């Protein structure tokens, strides 16, 4: 690898300087010859080559490849369109980051110099765009690999309540689904344990499958990947309305009895948890109960102000309780339950959220929407009913984010699920916010992620266009300032079969 020379230039450089005296010396890497690069973006090839070489990554399939090392050089990207999300979009702007943090965002046309001895990689991103890394707020990435193979599933709990379970503990850092998802601009994800809700029998099953976590989509170990080990408690809220579908073999009386039993179990659990923490605050000699300890973060801060650190954040804050609820009665029941126990609700699913907008707004609840890839719920609903849900939440002032609502293997399609909502009237800027800053706010990590601002994490993507557009290409990604390799199993397969047709003489390019 070439040694980068110190920089003190105040004029824009060609593409990327990767050599002594700031002369172009791009290092070989497969992504330097991407066939989809637009003519105006050809300089990005040298950028990718040199930056990935700097990161000392291999070109194997990503699940077997090396992870990105820490940032060692200051990165200066200029002449890009910068989409800050939290502020104005800057044309022909620049962004500088060092040690994983954004140090400066430069206005249009401004260039900068550096102190003597500063090791700088300078990128000319003319014709390209910079966005914050996208966030998938709900997924099972790293917990499952092949949907049809039960042995690859590690996300479903089978007991009534397992609040002590943390999703991050079971994540496989070498999952092949992670690099495939990451290559489409998704750099962070909320990882949720799941459970099948079953209200029959003596004890309801699957009410509390555990706690969600927030991870980076790159790292050697689960500890490297984890941003928040405890992002909040997950509750599968039962449905009070009896189901009369053809497949339901329980009477409405049995269904009602199962619901009442489940609510009683949940009420008792949260009441006992509050009492436990109040007693522990007075006498630390009380025996430790791991289940009640696990829910400390979601209880009101006044109950357990000292212990409630919001999953490891520097100041006390109440963590959200994520209620899995789609039906109107589930949503209303969840919000009522949250009010009873002074919880901070976030609705996951929210298909019928438009039927209770005032209640959602008055309780301050957020919503993680599962909409775009679903059929309308009711036979008489318009075909675009679900596509309009984000606009309805937006008009009511309810914070919302998007979840893919598809198999984990298709998590990479999340940006395109959001694009469907744009096609049906959602403002593009609002859609982008729902994939970046709003999920960061719901998880409480907005001080570091979700937008481009000085002082925040250098977690960003460089693209040929809007990342929600299927024709756009993600050319480079940085996660906490680390240059992330965008190769994965799918890009290797694409190259393999291009080579087949080169050998057959059916294509003659070098890509």
N, C-alpha and C positions, 0 to 999 in steps of 0.2 A: 504494500500500500504506500502511496506517495505521502510525503510529509507536507502538511499545509503550512504555508508561510504566514507570518503575522500580517495583518492588514491595517492600513491607515488611510486607504483611498476614500475620497469623497465623491467619486463618480461611479455610476452604475457599471457593473462588471459584465462581461459576457457570461452567459448561462451559469455555470458553476466552476469556480476555480478549484482545481484539485492538483496543485503542483507548486513547486518552488517558483517564486517571482510571479505568482498568480496567473500562470499560463494554463491554458486548457490542456488537461491530460485525463480524459475520462477513463474510468476503470471498467473493464468488461463485466457485464451482468445481463442476464437474459431479458430483463425488463427494458433495456435500452432500445430495443427494436420492436416496440409494441405497434402492431399494424393499425391500431385504431387511433393513433395520435393524429391530431389535426395539424396542418402545416404550420399554423401559428404557434403551436406548442412543441415544436421539435426540440427546442432547447432543453426540455425537461428530461430528455434521454440522458444527457450528461449528468444532470442533477441526480437522477435515480442511480445511475452507475456509481458515482463517487460517494454518495451518501450511504448507500448500502455497503459499499466497500469499507467505508469508515466504520460501520457497525459490525464488520467482520462476520457477516452471516453466510451460511452455506446456501446453495441453490437446490437442496433436496426438497422433497415434499415437506410442507411446512410442519406437519405433525412430527417429523423426525429432525427438523432443522433446529438451529440455535435460536435462542431468544435474543431480543435486542439489548445491548449493554447500555449503561447510563450515558447521557450526553457528555461529551468531552470538549466539544468545540462550540463556540458561539455560532448560531445560525442566523443569517440575514437574508430574508426573502424580500425582493423588491419588485415593483412594477406589476403587482397583482391587484385584483379586485378583492377587497377584504370584507367579508360578511361577518360583522361582529356579533350579530343577533341582539345584543343588549343595547346597541347604539346604531349610529348611521353606517351605511355601507360606504366604503372608501374606494374610489376608483384610483388606479395607479398609485397604490399605497405600499407601505413596507411594514414588515413585522420582524422583530428581533427577539430571540430567546436564548437563554443560557441557563445551565444547571436545571433544566426542566421547566423553567418559568419564563413567561413573556416579560421582557423588560421594557419594550417600546413598541408602539404602533404609530407609524409615521403617516402624516397626511399626504394627500396627492402630490406627486412629483418630488417629494423631499427625499434626499439621500443622506447618508450619515458617514462618519468616520469612527475609528476605533482607536483605543489607546495602543501605543507601541507594545508589541509582544502578545497582543490578543490573537488567539487562533480562531480564524473566522472561515466558515463556509458561506459563500455568497451565491445566492440563487437569483437568476433573472427569470421571473415568472410572468413575463409579458403574455397577455392573452389568457392567463389562467386565473383561477379563483381560489380563495382560501376560506374555509368554513371551520367552525368548531367540529370536533369529532362527534358523530351521531351517537345517541344513547338509546338502546333498546331497554325499556323499563320493565319488561316482563318476559322472561325466557327460562329455558332449562339448558342453556348452553353449558357444556362440560359435565352435565348430569346424565345425558343420554346421547347415544351415537346413532343407532339404527332403530327406527321406530318399530319395525317388525321383529326385532330380536330382543326378547325380554331380558336377556343377560346383560345387555348394554344399558339398562335403565337403572338409575340410582337416584331417583327423585321422589318416589311415592312412598309415603308412610302408611302404616296399616292400623295403628292404634287410634283411640279416641282423640287424644291430645298429646302431642310431643313438642311442646314449645322449646325444649332444650336443644332441638335439632337446628343447626345452622347450615344453610345450603352450601356455603363456601367450603366447608370441610370435605365434601364429597366431589368437588370439581376435579376433572381430569385436565391438567394443563396442556396435554398433548392431543386433545380431541381434534380430529380433522375438520369438524364443523366450525371451530373457532377461527382459523385463518380464512376460510371461505367467507364467513360473515364479515370479518374484519376488512377484507379486500373491497367490500362495497361501502366502506366509510363508517361502519359501526365499530366504535372503539371501546365503548363502555356498555355494560349490561347489568340489569337487575336480575338476579337468579333466584327463583322461587321454588321451594319444595312444594310438592303436590300431594293430594290424597283423594281417594274416592269416597265421597260422602255417602254413608249408609246409615239410615235411621232405624232399621229394623233390629230386632233382637233386644237383649237386656241392656246393652250399652251402645250408644251411637258411635260410629267410626268416622274418622277423618275430619273432625271439627277444626282442629288446629294442627296442621302438618309441620309447623316449625317457623323459622324466621328467615326472611329474605336477606340476601347479601348483594352488594354492588361490587363488580369486579372490572379490572382492565382486561382487555382481550389480548394480553401477551404477558408472559412470565414463566419462569422456570418452575415455580411451585405455586400452590394455592396462596401462600403467604405473600409472594411477589405480586400476584394478581389482585389481591383483595384491597379494595378501598374502604368499604364498610363491611365488617364481618356480620354486624347486626344492623340491618337497615329497617327493621320493623317486623311485627308479628303478622302471620298469615292466618286468616280465619275463613273457613268455608261456611258461609252463613246459610242455614237451611231455608227452604221455601215453605211459607205458611199456607199458601194456596194449594189445595189438592190438585193433583195432576189426573186428568181424565183421558189420557192418551191410550191408544189400543194396547200398548205394551205394558201398561201399568197393571200389576196383578194385586195391588193392595187396595183395600177399601178406603174411602175418604176419611172414615173414622180412624183407621189404623195410621194413615198418613198424618192426621192431626195429632194423634197421640205421640207419634215419633217426633214431630216438630216440637211439641211441648216439652218432651223429655230432653231434646237437644238444647233448647233454650235454657231449661233449668240447669243442665250441666254447665253451660257457658256462664250463666249468672253466678252459680256457686263458685266456679273457678276464679273469676275475676274478683268477686267479693273476698274470697279467701286470700288471693294474691295481695290485694290492698291491705287487708288486715295483717298478713304476714310481714309486709314491708314496714307497716306502722309499728308493729311489735319489735322488729329487728332494729328500727331506729332508736327504740328505747332501751333494748337489751340485746347486745350482740351475742349473748350466750344462747339465744334461741337456736335450735338445730337448723342447719342449712337444708333447704329444699330446692333442688336444682330446677324444678319446673317453675316455681315461683320466682326464683332468682332470674330465670330467663326472660321474664316479662317485665322486669324493672323498668326498662327503657320506654315502654309504651304507657306506663301508668302516669298520672298527673305528676308534674315535677314537685308540687308541694307535698306529695306523699313521700317521695324518696329523693329529695333534691340533691343529696350528696352522692348517692350511687348512680343517679340517672345522668349519664354522660353521653347519651345519644349515640351509643355504639362506638365510643372512642373519640368523639369530637372534643374540642378543647373547652367548650362551654356547655352547661346543662341545657338540654332541650328534650322535649317529648317526642319520641319516635312515633311514626304513623302505625296504625293498625290497618292492614290491607284486608278488606272484606271482599272475598270473591262473590260477586253478586251481579246478575244480569236482569232478572225479573224485577218488575216494579215492586212487588211485595218484599223481595229480598233486599232491594236497595233501601226502601223505607224502613224495614226492620233493622237493617244494619245501622242506619243513622240514629234510630231510636235507641238501639242497644249501646252505641257509642256515647250518646248523650247521657244515658243512665250511669255509665261507668267512667265518664269523663275521659274518653279516648279520643284520639285524633284520627278521623277516618279518611281512608283513601279507598274508593270503590274500584275494583278490578273487574273489568267486563263492561258494565254500564250500558247494556243494550237498550234498556228502557229508561235511561237517564233523562230523556226529554220529557217524560211524564211527571217528573218531580224536580224540575229545575229550581223552583223557589226554595224547596227544602234543602237541596244541595248547596245553594248559594248561602242560605241562612246559617248552615252549620259549618261553612268554610271547608267543606270536603273537596278533595281533588278526585279526578277520575282518570284511570288508565283504560282507554277505550279499546275494546275488541270489536271492530266493526267491519272494516273494508272488505275482507274476504269472506263475509258471511251473507247468507240469503236473508231477506226480510223475515221477521218472526211471524207475522200474521198474513193470512192469505189475501186480505184486502189492503195490505200496505203497498205503497208505490215501490217500484223496483229500486229507486234510489234512496229509500228511507234511511238506511244505515249510513249512506255516504254524506247525508246532511247533518248527522249527529254532531260532528265537530263544530259546525257553524252555530248550532243551537246552544251548545255549551259556551262557545265564544261570546255570543250575544248576551248570555246570562252572567258573564263574568266568572265562570267556573274554570279553575285551572285544570287542564287536561293534557295527557300525553297519549301516544299511540303504542299499541302492542300489535305484533304481526297477526296473532290469532291463528297461526298455522303450525305445522310440524316444525320442530327445532331445526331440522335439516334445511328448512326454507327461511330461516331467520334473516338471511341476506336480502330477502324480498321486502323487508319492512319499509324501506324508502318508497317502493312502488305502491304499497298499500296506502301510504299517505298521499301519494300522487293522485290516486283515485278520488280522494276527497277534494283535492285542488281542482280536478276536472269537473267537479260538481259544485264549485263555487267558493271553496275555502281559499282565503288569501294565501299566496305562497309564503309570505313572511311569517304568517301565523302557523302554517304547517311546519316550517323549519323550526320555529320556536318549540313546537310540541315534540320535536325529536332531539332537542338540545337543552335549552335553558329550563323549560318547564319540568321535565323529568329530573333534572339536577335539583330543582327547588323542592320537588316532592320527596326526594331522598335526603335533602339537607346538605348537598355537596356543591351548591351553587357558588360558594366562595372560591372554589377551585376549578370547576368544570361548567360546561354548558354555554359559554360565550368566550369571545376573544377580548381580553382586557389585560392591561399591564398588571403584573402580580399573580395572574392566574396560571394554572398549569398549561404548558405548551402542548395541548392535546388538540390536534388539528389535521385537516386533510387538504391537499392541493388537488384541484379538479379541473377538468376541461369545461365544466358547466355546472348547472344546478345538480347536486347529488340525488335529487328526487326524480331526475329525468333519466330514463333508461338509456339514452344515448350518451350520457356523460360518462367520463372515465375518471376513476380515482387514481391519480398518478403517483401520489406519495402521501404517506401518513406519518405523523409524529405523535407518540404517546408519552406524555410527561417529558417531552424533548427528545425521546429516543426514536431513531429512524426505524420504522417497522417495515419488514419485508412483506410485500403484497402478493408474493407467490403462494400458491396453495395447490391442492390436489387438482382442482378444476383447470387452473392455468397450465399445469404440467400436462394434463390430458389434451388440452387444446393444442399445445405445441407438438405433442406426440403425433396427433392425427393430421396436423398441417404437414409434418414431415412426410407422412405417408403419401399425400397428394403431390408433394414436391417430387418424390421419387417416381411417381407415376407420370410426371410431366404435366400435371393438370394445373399447377400453380407455379409461378417462376419468381416470386418475390423472395426476399431473404428473411421473412418473418415467420 
